[in-house]
Amino acid sequence: MAKIKNYQFRLVVNKKVIKWLKMSAIFLLSTAFLFVIGFSIFSLVYREKIYPGVYLGGISLSGLSIDQTSALVKDKSNSFLNQKIELVSDQKKYELSPTEISASYDFSATAKKAYEFSRGNTLTDYWSRVKLIFKKNKIVPVYQVNDAALSDKITSIAGELDQPEKDFGVKIVSGKVQILEDRQDGLRVDQGHLLSEIGNRLSELKIDPVTIVIETKHPSITRDEAEAAKADLEAILAGGELTLYYADKNYPVDLDTLGNWLLATPKEGSLIVDIDRDKVRDQVKTIASSIDIGSQDAMLKVSGGKVEIATASRDGITVDQETTLSHIVVALISRIQEKNRQTLSSSRVLIETKIQKPSITSETLSTLGLTDLVGSGTTNFSGSPTNRVSNITVGARLLNGSLIKPGDTFSTLDKLGVIDASSGFLPELVIKENRTVPEYGGGLCQVSTTLFRAALNSGLEIVERQNHRYRVSYYEPPVGMDATIYDPAPDFKFKNDTANYILVQSKVAGNKITFDFYGTKDGRIITISEPVISEVTPPPTPILEPTDTLPTGEQKQVERAHDGATASFIYSVVRNGQELHKRTFISHYVPWPARILVGTGPVAPTITPPEAAPATTPVVETPATDPATPTT
C-alpha cells in the first residue's frame, strides 16, 4: 500500500515538472518570438536612421538620418571652431583657437560613422545594438589638426611655465672648481596630459576649460655626487695646459680655455664629467685654418699642338679635425684616472692630418683624353678703349687652363671670380638699366661671346646664354651669336657632355681673342646655320640730356644709336646618326637711341690777346733734366 502511494506521489510531481517545463518553454519561445518581432521592427524603424544611444559628445544622434547628422555636425563644428579653448594654470591663462592648429571636421564621414555603428550582422553587432538600450555610446568625429602646430603650442606653454630644478652642481671660476649648493624643486608641465585633454575637447566639440597639470620635480644629485665630479674636474685641470702640435708648430691651450671646455651634466642621478665637443671642435677648426693647404692640380699648356704640364701638381694637407678632437677628449679624460699626475700623453696631443691628392698630375695627364683640338672660337675687338682691352686680357688669362670634367657644367662667372680692382679689372662701359655706364670688368662680354662660339664649334650643350639688350658692333658679324654676362646674372654656361676632359686655352693676339678647346673628338658633326635677321627697327629719336658740365650751346654724343632686330640661327649636333643637340637660338635686340649731352653751363669769357710787343732776342731756358727723360 505504501509503495502505491509513493508511486502516485511521484506521478503527481512528474506531472507538475512537465507542466512547468512546458510553461517555461512556451514563455521562452514567446519571449524569443516577441524579441525577434521587436528587433525586426526596431531594425525596420531605424533602417535609414541612427540607432538610439549613439551620441556625439553630449548630443544624441538617435533617429537622425545621415544628411541630418551631417548638417548637425557642420553646425556644431563651425560653432566650435569659432570659439577658443581656455588652458588654465595657477599662474596664467592661455587661449587656444581650433583654427590656430588648423582643426577641421569631415561632416559626411562623421555622419556615416555614426550611422554605421553596430549595423553589421555579426553576433557582436547584434549585442552592441542591445546594449544601446541601456548604455550610451559616444563616437569620435572625423577631424584633423596640424599636429606640429599643436605640439608647438604646448611646447611654448611649457617653456613659460617650466622651472628647472636646481641641483647640486659644479662650476669653474678662474681655474677653481666650486660646488653649487642652491638646491630647489622644479616644475614641469605634464605635456601628455595637456595634449590628451585638448584632444578630448576636439573630440567632444566642447569649449570647457582645460586645467594645465604641473608636476613638481625634486633635485636628484647628492652632495657626494657633486664632490666626486669636483674631484674629477680638478684632476683634469691639475694636468696643466694642453699643447696641440703639428710638425714644429705648437698651439697651447691655457687653463681658462680648458675650464671652458669642461662639463658636469646631470644624468640618472649622477653628475657626468665630459668635454664640450662643440667648443673643442671650434678650436680645432681655427687651428686647421693655419695648417690646411689645398692641393694644386698641375697647370696644363698646349705646345706644338700637344698638351703638356706647365706647372707641376702639389699635394695638399688638411687637418683631420674629428680624429684630432677625439685625441683631445681622450687625453683630458685620461687625467681623471691619472689623478693629478701629469704625463706626456695627457699634456701633448698631435694634430692629425691627411694628405690631399690633386686630381691632375703628370701621372694622370695621359688618362684625361686631351689629344685633339675639338673646337675654337675667335672674335675681334678692334677699336676697343684701353681699359676694355685690359679687361679682355685679364678675363682670358683667368679662364686659361680651365679643366672641365666629363658631365660638369662650366660657369663663366664662377671661373672669373670677383670682378673688381682686386682681380685686376678696370672700369669700362657696360649696359645696365637702359644706360651704358662704366663699371669694373666692362668688356668681359667679349670673353663670354668668344667662349659661346668655341662651345658651339665644339658641339657642346649650351646650358645658359643671354644676348645683349642691343646690338654691339664688336660682336658682328655674325648677328645673334653674342653672349652677355653680368655678376650675378646672366651667366654663360655650357656642359662637357663628352666622355673625356676638356682643356680651355685662351690667347689674346693683336685685336683678337681666341679660345681653343682640347679633348677627344668623338665623331660629332656640327651644323650652325647662317643667322636670319628680321624685324629690323630704326633707333628712336636721340635723347638730349642737359648737363652743366658743358658750356651752353655745346653738345657731346656719349652713346651711339643702334637698330633693333631679331636674329636667329639653328644649332645641330649629330653623332653616329643620333641627334645630340638641336636648338634654335633667338636674339631680340631693342632699338637703342643715341644719347647726347647738351651743355647748360656758363660760357667761358672771350679773352682779347694783348698787342704784340717789340721784337727782342728770345731767352732760351735750359731744361733741368734731359728732355728725353719723362717727368711727372
TIRODREN-514588 format. One line per field, with one value per residue (C-alpha): z, y, x; chain. Coordinates in steps of 0.02 Angstrom, whole numbers, plus 50000, padded with zeros to 5 digits. Each point is the difference from the previous one (the first is absolute). Layout:
N
w [Z_...]
v [Y_...]
u [X_...]
chain [A_...]
# end
This chain:
632
w [50000_50043_49834_49906_50091_49967_49815_49992_50084_49875_49859_50062_50018_49827_49928_50086_49935_49826_50012_50064_49860_49873_50071_50002_49823_49945_50094_49925_49827_50020_50066_49856_49877_50074_50002_49817_49955_50104_49931_49823_50030_50081_49850_49880_50090_50005_49829_49940_50169_50134_50142_50173_50124_49872_50056_49932_50154_50104_49850_49963_49818_50025_49856_49887_49819_49927_49921_50161_50098_49874_50014_50190_50004_49881_50108_50164_49930_49919_50166_50090_49878_50027_50187_50106_50128_50163_50065_50184_50125_50173_49928_49831_49876_49817_49854_49861_49844_49902_49841_50072_49983_49834_50074_49874_50004_49867_50020_49877_50066_50180_49955_49909_50148_50119_49882_49975_50187_50042_49833_49951_50009_50122_50177_50063_49899_50064_50178_49976_49944_50153_50114_49919_50094_50166_49965_49898_49869_49956_49829_49960_49853_49849_50010_49971_50077_49964_50124_49984_50039_50151_50062_49979_50101_50143_49995_50005_50154_50085_49960_50098_50148_50023_50134_50002_50166_50077_50048_50074_49862_49963_49909_49958_50045_49964_49992_50167_50011_50114_50057_49970_50151_49959_49986_49950_49938_49818_49908_49842_49895_49971_49811_49969_50111_49918_49827_50053_50073_49845_49897_50108_49967_49814_50006_50100_49919_50172_50053_50182_50081_50009_50160_49970_50116_50068_50085_50130_49961_50145_49988_49979_50017_50172_50076_49982_49812_49990_50100_49883_49846_50082_50029_49818_49932_50116_49938_49820_50043_50106_49843_49945_49829_49848_49849_49827_49877_49817_49930_50082_50043_50176_50045_50191_50083_50166_50158_49974_49830_50071_50138_49869_49912_50154_50040_50148_49937_50109_49938_50093_50171_49964_49940_49845_49963_49814_49868_49899_49829_49907_50086_49970_49819_49977_50069_49886_49851_50038_50011_49839_49904_50033_49949_49856_49827_49854_49865_49834_49835_49870_49883_49818_49840_49816_49911_49819_50003_50148_50178_50130_50181_50025_50190_50104_50118_50189_50140_50127_50189_50102_50185_50045_50117_50070_50037_50083_50102_50059_50053_50102_50089_50040_50066_50117_50065_50032_50128_50113_50015_50020_50147_49995_49917_49844_49861_49825_49924_50089_49976_49815_49859_49820_49872_49876_49815_49835_49832_49865_49828_49848_49858_49860_50008_49875_50034_49962_49850_49876_50068_49969_49814_49951_49829_49875_49967_50002_49966_49999_50006_49952_50008_49956_50118_49887_50055_50184_50129_50103_50156_49897_49922_50174_50069_49852_50028_50187_49970_49871_50120_50142_49890_49921_50055_50064_50003_49986_50059_49897_50047_50087_49958_49974_50072_49930_50151_50125_49911_49986_50186_50078_49864_50077_50015_50113_49852_49882_49915_49948_49981_49825_49920_50033_49958_50161_50031_49826_50013_49947_50156_50056_50119_50044_49871_49853_49844_50079_49886_49861_50101_50028_49818_49940_50121_49931_49824_50054_50091_49845_49887_50121_49994_50187_50092_50033_50173_50023_49876_49986_49858_50030_50017_49841_49855_50034_49853_50084_49978_49820_49880_50027_50080_50145_50060_50152_50184_50137_50181_50156_50178_50071_49845_49856_49983_49853_50036_49896_50043_49957_49935_49929_50080_50034_50079_49906_50019_49966_49926_49968_49894_49973_49849_49922_49995_50010_50142_49971_50105_49952_50076_50012_50033_49900_49838_50003_49824_50030_49845_50040_49894_50034_49880_49936_50111_49939_50038_50010_50080_49972_50089_49984_50160_50093_50004_50086_50186_50043_50178_50078_50096_50081_49967_49824_49957_49929_49816_50000_49969_50026_49942_50134_49928_49821_49924_49954_49891_50085_49925_50028_49951_50004_49951_50015_50095_49966_50060_49936_50045_49918_49927_50170_50033_50159_49994_49893_50054_49923_50081_49987_50048_50019_49993_50045_49896_50097_49992_49994_50161_49983_50140_49975_50092_50122_50090_49990_49840_50023_49978_49841_50037_49882_49968_50045_49867_49937_50092_49907_49940_50117_50008_50072_50161_49991_50166_50031_50052_50174_49936_49841_49884_49960_50183_50046_50143_50109]
v [50000_50119_49962_50048_50166_50038_49964_50111_50142_49987_49999_50161_50081_49947_50074_50165_50003_49961_50136_50124_49954_50023_50169_50052_49945_50094_50154_49990_49971_50142_50114_49953_50025_50168_50045_49953_50095_50148_49995_49990_50148_50092_49964_50050_50163_50046_49932_50174_50081_49998_49880_50062_50022_50068_50167_50127_50079_50039_50008_49856_49949_49876_49992_50119_49962_50013_50169_50066_49941_50078_50166_49990_49961_50144_50122_49942_49993_50171_50071_49910_50059_50181_49991_49981_49869_50068_49915_50043_49986_50075_50130_50046_49973_49961_49990_49873_50034_49840_50096_50035_49815_49984_49894_49944_49875_49881_50014_49862_49875_50033_49975_49839_49939_50031_49915_49845_49969_49818_49985_49835_49825_49919_49947_50141_50127_49932_50005_50179_50050_49920_50092_50167_49983_50009_50093_50153_49980_50154_50008_50106_50118_49986_50149_50050_50125_50063_49891_50105_50162_49919_49932_50171_50080_49877_50017_50189_49992_49879_50115_50139_49898_49873_50040_49891_49926_50060_49858_49981_50051_50063_50148_50058_50177_50061_49822_49950_49872_50051_49903_50081_49970_50101_49852_50030_49900_50021_50003_49908_50014_49828_50021_49828_50040_50169_49922_49868_50129_50109_49843_49966_50175_49977_49830_50062_50173_50080_50162_49951_50070_49883_49995_50001_49871_50050_49870_50033_49934_49973_50017_49834_50037_49969_50093_49844_50001_50183_49970_49858_50110_50139_49880_49942_50179_50048_49850_50060_50178_49938_49924_50177_50079_49891_50022_49955_49979_49968_49987_50142_50101_50004_50060_50015_49991_50095_49951_50130_49925_49823_50049_50068_49830_49899_49943_49918_49944_49921_49828_49867_50070_50028_50142_49940_50089_50023_50114_50128_49932_50148_50120_49887_49979_50190_50011_49862_50083_50163_49911_49904_50163_50037_49825_49948_50017_49953_49885_50079_49916_50006_50148_49949_50085_49961_49999_49947_49936_49886_50021_49997_50050_50186_49998_49843_49941_50015_49892_50084_49979_50009_49979_49845_50101_49860_49886_50143_50039_49819_50004_50158_49925_49839_50099_50106_49859_49894_50129_49942_49829_50075_50106_50151_49911_50097_49887_50033_49912_50113_50164_49992_49949_49976_50090_49864_50044_49920_50014_50071_49939_50111_49938_50050_49944_49955_49818_50025_50118_49856_49940_50165_49976_50171_49944_50106_50180_49974_50180_50184_50171_50169_50177_50170_50148_50131_50177_49955_50127_49959_49946_49885_49916_49979_49919_49880_49950_49972_49900_49890_49968_49949_49872_49933_49823_49960_49813_49939_49825_49890_50045_50163_50169_50145_50168_50152_50109_49867_49980_50188_50023_50173_50132_50153_50089_49863_49879_50124_50066_50182_50107_49993_50021_49870_49995_50023_50057_50074_50096_49972_50035_49965_49853_49882_49863_50091_49901_49827_49962_49987_49856_49913_50026_49919_49855_49980_49981_49879_49893_50001_49951_49858_49931_50019_50024_50184_50011_50188_50144_50174_50124_50185_50126_50089_49956_50027_50026_49906_49837_50020_49917_49879_50075_49905_49901_50105_49949_50130_49976_50108_49946_49914_49976_49971_49872_49900_49812_49847_49815_49880_49860_49902_49848_50087_50158_50165_50123_50183_50100_50187_50115_50188_50057_50172_50044_49820_49881_49812_49853_49825_49846_49844_49828_49844_50010_49879_50017_50145_50087_50181_50107_50186_50089_50177_50124_50059_50184_50068_50137_50132_50160_50169_50081_50122_50187_50046_50036_50176_50006_50172_50014_50145_49914_50073_50184_50056_49961_49859_49818_49834_49829_49868_49852_49945_49954_49818_49919_49877_49825_49817_49875_49810_49852_49811_49898_49813_49864_49820_49851_49829_50047_50048_50180_50063_50183_50101_50175_50163_50149_50156_50171_50153_50168_50159_50159_50111_50190_50107_50094_50178_50115_50180_50133_50118_50063_50173_50051_50037_50188_50054_50064_50131_49964_50143_50103_49931_50066_50062_49861_49953_49865_49843_49925_49811_49908_49850_49849_49936_49821_49911_50038_49815_49957_49994_50109_49993]
u [50000_50143_50083_49841_49987_50183_49976_49847_50099_50140_49876_49921_50173_50051_49842_50036_50179_49942_49869_50133_50117_49863_49956_50183_50024_49845_50062_50173_49933_49877_50137_50116_49859_49959_50186_50019_49843_50056_50176_49934_49886_50148_50111_49862_49965_50187_50041_50052_50023_50133_49965_49948_50142_50125_50072_50122_50074_49846_49882_49882_49995_49856_49878_50097_50036_50174_49959_49926_50151_50119_49909_50002_50187_50033_49904_50079_50177_49989_49941_50141_50133_49951_50031_50155_50051_50069_50157_50014_50141_50020_50116_49928_49859_50026_49881_50001_49899_49959_50041_50173_50039_49906_49861_49868_49856_49937_49811_49954_50126_49945_49816_50040_50102_49854_49876_50109_50025_49950_49910_50083_49927_50120_49952_50112_49901_49833_50064_50061_49825_49924_50121_49951_49834_50090_50162_50054_50133_50102_50079_50152_49973_50113_50117_50180_50119_50174_50095_50158_49906_49915_50166_50081_49859_50021_50189_49985_49887_50118_50145_49915_49941_50140_50127_50156_50045_50162_50111_50172_50118_50174_50074_50176_50050_50177_50063_49919_49858_49856_49846_49831_49888_49844_49880_49819_49850_49953_49834_49951_49843_49925_49999_49924_49851_49976_50004_49874_49879_50008_49964_49847_49933_50025_49914_49851_49986_50005_50080_50018_50158_50150_50101_50187_50075_50169_50108_50133_50175_50117_50191_50087_50186_50076_50146_50107_49967_50047_50160_50047_49973_50102_50144_49997_49999_50142_50100_49979_50053_50144_50075_50043_49993_49969_50114_49941_50143_50034_50175_50096_49844_49926_49826_49983_49829_50002_49906_49863_49960_50008_49880_49881_50005_49952_49823_49914_49830_49862_49951_49901_50041_50185_50110_50091_50163_50027_50075_49900_50042_49924_50120_50148_49947_49997_50177_50062_49916_50090_50167_49964_49981_50185_50058_49889_50077_49891_50066_50043_49966_50134_49981_49991_50053_49999_50166_50016_49821_50037_49937_50139_50034_50032_50008_50020_49864_50013_49930_49888_49992_49840_49975_49899_49891_49891_50148_50093_49844_49991_50184_49970_49850_50096_50149_49894_49890_50154_50056_49858_50080_50174_49938_50111_50146_50047_50063_50059_49849_49878_50093_50047_49883_50052_49893_49958_50008_49954_50086_49887_50050_49971_49892_50118_50181_50134_49954_49814_50020_49996_49832_49909_49977_50071_50058_49903_49951_49811_49947_50049_49920_50074_49932_50071_50000_50078_49963_49984_50059_50154_49903_49890_50151_50077_49841_49990_50181_49975_49841_50084_50145_49883_49912_50158_50041_49826_49972_49821_49956_49883_49821_50047_49923_50120_49944_50090_49960_50055_50166_50031_49972_49984_49989_50081_50167_50071_49994_50081_49844_49977_49842_49925_49828_49865_49815_49901_49821_49976_50163_50178_50103_50179_50025_50142_50018_49919_50045_49991_49853_50132_50071_49832_49949_50162_49972_49823_50065_50137_49870_49888_50145_50042_49822_49969_49836_49960_49922_49976_50021_49925_50025_50038_49859_50053_50114_50185_50117_50144_49904_49941_50003_49919_49844_49919_50151_50045_49989_49990_50052_49976_50031_49896_49892_49990_50138_50063_50007_50035_50015_50138_49891_50146_50079_50167_50069_50003_50145_49962_50144_49989_50105_49994_50100_49984_49815_49939_49956_49995_49942_50058_49916_50109_49927_49960_49904_49855_49932_49879_49935_49959_49886_49974_49884_50025_49907_49831_49968_49823_49894_50133_49945_50084_50063_49887_50026_50164_49989_50059_50064_50036_50163_50091_50167_49997_49981_49833_49983_50128_49947_50088_49938_50033_49902_49977_49831_49966_49867_49884_49985_49965_50133_49992_50108_49983_50129_50005_50119_49992_50110_49989_49832_49928_49949_50083_49945_49883_49954_49947_50084_49892_50067_49889_50090_49908_50023_50119_50000_50153_50032_50064_50055_49942_50098_49913_50155_50077_50090_50183_50037_50089_50176_50071_50184_50122_50085_50164_50153_50154_50109_50141_50127_49912_50065_50029_49979_50109_49895_50037_50007_50033_49850_49988_49970_49810_49945_49846]
chain [A_A_A_A_A_A_A_A_A_A_A_A_A_A_A_A_A_A_A_A_A_A_A_A_A_A_A_A_A_A_A_A_A_A_A_A_A_A_A_A_A_A_A_A_A_A_A_A_A_A_A_A_A_A_A_A_A_A_A_A_A_A_A_A_A_A_A_A_A_A_A_A_A_A_A_A_A_A_A_A_A_A_A_A_A_A_A_A_A_A_A_A_A_A_A_A_A_A_A_A_A_A_A_A_A_A_A_A_A_A_A_A_A_A_A_A_A_A_A_A_A_A_A_A_A_A_A_A_A_A_A_A_A_A_A_A_A_A_A_A_A_A_A_A_A_A_A_A_A_A_A_A_A_A_A_A_A_A_A_A_A_A_A_A_A_A_A_A_A_A_A_A_A_A_A_A_A_A_A_A_A_A_A_A_A_A_A_A_A_A_A_A_A_A_A_A_A_A_A_A_A_A_A_A_A_A_A_A_A_A_A_A_A_A_A_A_A_A_A_A_A_A_A_A_A_A_A_A_A_A_A_A_A_A_A_A_A_A_A_A_A_A_A_A_A_A_A_A_A_A_A_A_A_A_A_A_A_A_A_A_A_A_A_A_A_A_A_A_A_A_A_A_A_A_A_A_A_A_A_A_A_A_A_A_A_A_A_A_A_A_A_A_A_A_A_A_A_A_A_A_A_A_A_A_A_A_A_A_A_A_A_A_A_A_A_A_A_A_A_A_A_A_A_A_A_A_A_A_A_A_A_A_A_A_A_A_A_A_A_A_A_A_A_A_A_A_A_A_A_A_A_A_A_A_A_A_A_A_A_A_A_A_A_A_A_A_A_A_A_A_A_A_A_A_A_A_A_A_A_A_A_A_A_A_A_A_A_A_A_A_A_A_A_A_A_A_A_A_A_A_A_A_A_A_A_A_A_A_A_A_A_A_A_A_A_A_A_A_A_A_A_A_A_A_A_A_A_A_A_A_A_A_A_A_A_A_A_A_A_A_A_A_A_A_A_A_A_A_A_A_A_A_A_A_A_A_A_A_A_A_A_A_A_A_A_A_A_A_A_A_A_A_A_A_A_A_A_A_A_A_A_A_A_A_A_A_A_A_A_A_A_A_A_A_A_A_A_A_A_A_A_A_A_A_A_A_A_A_A_A_A_A_A_A_A_A_A_A_A_A_A_A_A_A_A_A_A_A_A_A_A_A_A_A_A_A_A_A_A_A_A_A_A_A_A_A_A_A_A_A_A_A_A_A_A_A_A_A_A_A_A_A_A_A_A_A_A_A_A_A_A_A_A_A_A_A_A_A_A_A_A_A_A_A_A_A_A_A_A_A_A_A_A_A_A_A_A_A_A_A_A_A_A_A_A_A_A_A_A_A_A_A_A_A_A_A_A_A_A_A_A_A_A_A_A_A_A_A_A_A_A_A]
# end
